[in-house]
Amino acid sequence: MRSPERVLKSLVEHSNTLNYKYKRLYRILFNTEMFYVAYQNIYAKAGNMTAGTDGKTADQMSISRIEELIASLKDETYQPRPAKRTYIPKKNGKMRPLGIPSFDDKLVQEVTRMILETIYEDGFSNTSHGFRPKRSCHTALLTIKREYTGTKWFIEGDIKGFFDNISHEVLINILREKIEDERFIRLIRKFLRAGYLENWKFHRTYSGTPQGGIISPILANIYLDKFDKYMQRVCDEFRKGGRKRRMFPKTNKLYSKKCLLLKSIETEKDEKVKTEKLEQVREYEKQIRRMPSGDPMDSNFRRMRYVRYADDFLIGIIGSQKDCQETKEMIAQWMQNILRLELSDDKTLITNARKPAKFLGYDIFVRQSDNIEKTKSNIYARIHNNKVVLKITSEVMKKKLQQYDVLDFERYKGKTIWKPKARKRITNNSILDIVTQYNAEIQGLYNYYSIASNSCNLYNFYHIMEYSMYKTLSQKLNSTVSKVISQYKKDKNFAVPYIDKNGKTQYRIFYNKGFCQRGTSKFYSEKEPFFTNIGVKEPTLIRRLQSCQCELCGAKGKVSMFQVRNHYCPKKLPHRFS
């Protein structure tokens, strides 16, 4: 039996071969080693202890359970169970449906995902950043920051109910372009048509992919890759003009005058006249710096850029508002005809680049600045002009603070003032747990918005969180904020002591590392060939099962794996530390 790494590397060899079709993919599902790796990949995820509609979880995993699953795949009696439907809150206050598959279905889906990702990943467009190895929201945002310089208009793309409206027939036809294995196609169709249970009532699924399913993200990317390729062609066809736009007429006129003056200065003998001409040259230079170098209305210079993350995309256009409207209509028609999807007319906005467009939680706009700075080449230039700016808004921080229930409002001199408040629902937690929770929430928001140019504004968020923590602890200890601060102050930091596993006293310090903007090099990386990313984890858990020996008593025989999620709880310190 071939190792999973060899299997996947043999698949990736043909991923970019034109018109190549994979014919024996279903047989890979008979490889027990693939299921061992799949189990190793997903066993530790939190949702695996939530039972699906069959009542099973990751608990009591055994070799025989995997063998039974493979046997049902071999004779094609395997049938995915309907997902258990639940709902999670969205940012806009509405609820998002989420399906919880059974754990056995998750295993089969994970193996299927590994196969599909290996086949398709290398051929995906560079403009796609969602649910892909070494790509993220940050790589999408930093691509925009790097490549959208000089953009005049944004089109904020929104596909109406994308995951629920994926056409099964269109998706299967797209898969058939690269896969010529009907058993494998039938398996994908089974997952798509598995349906879901809501309030113990079965609902069939005629479109869409199961939200919460492991294969949903890769299937969504395969589906929208058609759109990515289409947008590449649109961007290429839209392009017009050379490397630079024509010079702005007024700037050109002043530049010509400056050059004539400089030429006349070379032959001028009268020092007084020469000085006057030099002053005039400097005045021309000041005027030139305040004017655009290129003609912003040059109709012979057009550019279009496109970036997508999952079902959200942002198009940047150097052109007219009419170009944007035509592009929007063209995209909507193409999506309807080819992918059977609808572009939301209300939410697909055309925004002037000087005003902020919303994308992945950031405000994005193009800066207009006449400030002159010296470059590394010792040239004075408007280095910030026409550059893309990523910002976090106060509204984002406000919503997050309200979500954490740490924010109150107070009217003062006609203005609304933000005030921190205690979180009563966590006062029963230990002091260490409370500080740890606040740290995680602060660092979580900072990690996401660390590439914002105004990331330092997170100090406003930090201040509310800090004093909310003090108030929460003061309520817990029946004390005051000032007494709590002085009680746990250590070297100018707020530090809570605890005893670690080795019996040593350690300190959990409240976050104190600041909110400076992080550089781009940490997040942005060009696309690598997929085979360099293949690194199959050694399935150590399965090896322990294969040893057929109980790790507690040493008895030999058939064994099962139990999922024990016993989180380490540091020992409390006596007296004032409790």
Secondary structure by P-SEA (a helix, b strand, c coil): cccaaaaaaaaaccccccccccccaaaaaacaaaaaaaaaacccccccccccccccccccccaaaaaaaaaaaaaccccccccccccccccccbbbbbbbccaaaaaaaaaaaaaaaaacccccccccccccccccaaaaaaaaacccccccbbbbcccccccccccaaaaaaaaacccccaaaaaaaaaaaabbbbcccbbbbbcccccccccaaaaaaaaaaaaaaaaaaaaaaaaccccccccccaaaaaaaaaaaaaaaaaaacccaaaaaaaaaaaaaaaaaaaaccccccccccbbbbbbbbcccbbbbbbcccaaaaaaaaaaaaaaaaccccccccccccccccccbbbbcccbbbbbbbccbbbbccccccccccccbbbbbccaaaaaaaaaaaccbbbbbcccbbbbbbbbccccccccaaaaaaaaaaaaaaaaaaaccccccccaaaaaaaaaaaaaaaaaaaacccaaaaaaaacccccbbbbbbccccbbbbbccccccccccccccccccccccccccccccaaaaaaaacccccccccccbbbbbbccccccccccccccc
